[in-house]
Amino acid sequence: MQTSIEQAMALVVVGNRVLRGELDPDPRRLCAYSNGLLGREHRPTFVEPVAKSGSFRQSPYATSSAGWLRRLRAEGVKALALRHGARRASAQAAMEPPAQVRSAFAEGAEDWWIEAWRGDSRDAWLPRWRLGRARRGEGRAQRWRIVYTRIPLAPEKPPRSGPEEIEALRAALLAHLPEIGEFAFRRRLESFGECFEAAWERLQRPIPDPSAFTSPTEIESLLPEDAVRLLKAARIAWVFGGMHSWNDLGFAGEAGERYEALSARLHALLTAAITAAVNASLRQAPL
């Protein structure tokens, strides 16, 4: 799964615990829960638009994830949620590749964002991932420049992702994974077929699952068990990347149409599953 998605997931799941006062926003802990994606190598910054001289400019809000969470908590923010969907104008979106293809690139990171609730108000934090210049002493290595921008939104109730929604997505994936798995095996794409089989098998495991192991420093350790099962299966079935990934395949005629339809359906189900599983961290939010 792409780094940008993993980072947003960690910010929401860990962030909700911080906002409830159950975790301290210690930088080392945030780095551990995100597998380093909130650490030095992928450190995000946070900005907000400020009006000045009749126009808006970006003003620094926080220079680290820990600082961002501390400031949100101080401002009375009660909950965070993960969102997914194209944010571009319809004319521009019509000229772009399908969502499952776009997800492999930096622009695909902009299809995911974080929403924050404070009383009756709601803000979006929109990410932007761009490669920056190499730092002194690092040779030609480039680092990601990651900026989340705060945008006010109209009031709306947060998505709590109850057990019913989790179960509905689980059932939909159990129905779809054998279809796309059969397509893969018929075309001797065994590695992909095995991914779909493994994800299906993960979804069939009971709750609680005595054989499942979740590290105490994984975000899954902070989620309800039904959300954990769904998220782990989604990770296994996520085959959307760049070269040599599921996106890199091509078929002619009816096979190509079938491939596109199965891929679009899988991507839609997985993005819904990821957001629902992550937003299960909202179930205990004081809203």
N, C-alpha and C positions, 0 to 999 in steps of 0.2 A: 504494500500500500504506500502511496506517495507520502513523502515527509510532511508536506503541507497539511494533509488531512490528519496525520498522526498528531501534529503539533496542536491543531485546533481542538482535537478530541481531548488531549491532555489538559489544555487550558480550561475547557468546560468542566470536565469531571473533577479535576483537582480544585479548580476555582470554586465550584459549588461547596465543596467541603470547607474551603477557606472562608467563604462568605458566611457559612453557618457556624464558624468558630471551632470546627472540629480538627482543623489542620492549621499549622502556622505557615505563612508563605515564605518559608526558608528557601533560598535559591538552590541549595544542594538537594533538598527534597524534591523540588519541582524538576530539577534536572534528572533525578533518579526515576520519577514516575513517568517521565516523557522519553526515557531511553536516551537522554542527552539532547533532545530536541528543543528544550527550553534553556539549554546551557550556552556556553560561549560560541560554539560553532554555528548555532542557529538562533542566536538571541534576537527576539523581536523587539521593536520599539513601537510606541503608541503615540498617536498624535490626534489633535482635534482642531476643527476649523474655528478660527477666531476672527470676528469682524474688525477691520481696521481701515480707516480712510475710505469707506464706501465699498470695500471688497473683503474677501476672505483669504486668510493665509493659514497654513498649518502651524499649529503651536505644539510644542512637546507636552505630552501628557504623562508618560512614564518611559524610562529607558530600559526597563527589564520586566519580565513577567511578574516577579515578586513585587516590584514597585507598582505595577498596574493593579494587581489584586489588592494590595494595601490601600491604594487610593479609591478603588471601587468600594471596598468595605467601609472606608471612612465617609464616603458620599452616600451611604445607605443602600447600595445595590444589594438585592436579596437573592438573585438567581441569574445564572447564565444558561444559554441554550445554543446548540449547534443547529445551523440551518444550511440547506443546500438548494441551489436553483440558479439558472442563468440570470445574470443581472444586466445583461446588455439590451440595448434597444432591439426591437423585433427585426428591423431591417438589417442591422449588423449581424444579429444571431443567425439569420437565414443564410448568410454567406460563410458561416463557420462550420467546422467538422462536427459530427455528432458528439454528444456529451461524453460518451465513453472514450472517444479518441482524444478529446480536449483534456480529459483528466490526466493524461500522461505528461502534460506540459505545464510550464509556470502559469500560463493563463488559466488553466483549469483550477488552480488554487483559488482563483477569484470567484469560483462557483460555490465556495464554502465560506461561511462567515459566522460570527458569534453575536448573539443578542443578549443584552443585559437589561434587567428589570429593576427599577427603583420606584416603589409605590405605583403610581399611575403612569409613570413615564417609561419609555423604552428606547434604547439606543442600539444601533448596529455597529459592530466593529468589523470593518471590511479589510481583508488582508491583501497585500500586494507583495509578490515575490519577484525579485530581480537580482541578477548576478552583479555584484559590485567589484570594485578593483581589489587586487591582492594587497594585503598589508605588508608593511616593510618587514623584510626577513623571511617572507613566505614564498619567495620565488614567483612562479606564475600562477600559483593556486588562487582561485577566486572564492569568495564567500558570498553566501546569499545575503542580500539586504532585504529584510522582512519588516514591513511597516503595516500596522493596523490603524485604520482611520475611523474615528468616531463620527457617526451620522445619526441625528435624532430621527425617530420613527413615531408613527401614530400609535397610541395605546392599544395593546392587545394582550390577551391572556397567554402565559407561557405554555408550551407543550410539555406535559408531564410524562408522557409515554407509559401508560399503565399496562398491566399484564395483558389486557385484551388486545391492545395494539401490537405488543411484542408477539403474542401467539398468532395473530393474523398474518404477520410478516413471516413468521416461521413456517406456517402452513403454505404460504405462497411460494417460498423458496423450496420447500420440500416437493412441491409440484413442478417447479421449473427446472431445478438442477438435473433431474434425470433426462429431461428433454435436451438440454444443451450438452449434457454428458454423452448422450447417444450420438448427437451430431459430431462431437469430437472423436469418439471412438470409431465411427464409420469412416472417418477420414484419416485414421491412423495418427491422431493427435493425442497419443496416450498420456503425455504429461499433463495436458489440460484436462482430459477426461478424468484422470486420477484426482486432480484438484477438486473437481465438481463432486466426485464420489466422496472424497474425504469431508467436504463441507456438508454434504447430505448426512453422512454418518454422524458428524458432530451435532447436527440438529436433532438427531434421534436419541441422543443420550438423555438419561433421566436427570431430574433435578430433585434433590442434590445429586451430584455425580462424584462418587467416592474416588474415581480414577483420575479426575481432572485435577491439575495442579496449576495454581495461579500464584505467581511470585508476589510477595507483599509490596513490591515496588512497581507492579503493573497497574494501570488504571482499572483493569478488571477487578482488582481487589477492592475497589471502592464502589462497585456496582452491584445491584441485585442479581441473583443467580440466573433468572430468566434472561436478563439483558446480557450477562456474560456469555451464555451459550450462543445467543444470536450474534454477538460481536465476534466471537472466536470463529464462527462459521463464515461470517462475512470476510474476515481477514483471509481465510483459506481460499475462498472463491474469488477473491479480487485478482483478476488476471489482466487488468487494464494497465498497460505500461507503454514503453517505447519499442525499440527494436527487439525482435524475437518474442514479444508478448502476444497475447490474443489479438490485440489491436493491429498487429503486423501481418495478419493473415488476409487473404483475398480469394474470392471464389467467383466464378462466372455463372450467369444465368440464375436458375431457381435456387441453386445452392448459395449463391451470393445473397439473394434476397432473404433466404432462411437464416443465414449467418447474421445479417444486419438486424433482423427482427429479434432473434434470440439474444444477441449481444445487447441491444437497446433495453430489452426487458430485464436481463440480468443486471445491467448497470442501474436501472431504475429501482429494482428491488434491493440491491446492495446499498445504494445511497440512502434509501428509506430505512433499511435495517440499521445502518451505522448511526444515523441521526436519532432513531428511536432508542437504540441501546444507550447511546451517550446521554440522551435527555432523560433516561430513567434516573439519572443522578439528581433530577429535580423533584423526585417524589416526596422528599422530606423538606423541600424548600418552604420557608414561612411566608407563603403568598396567599 
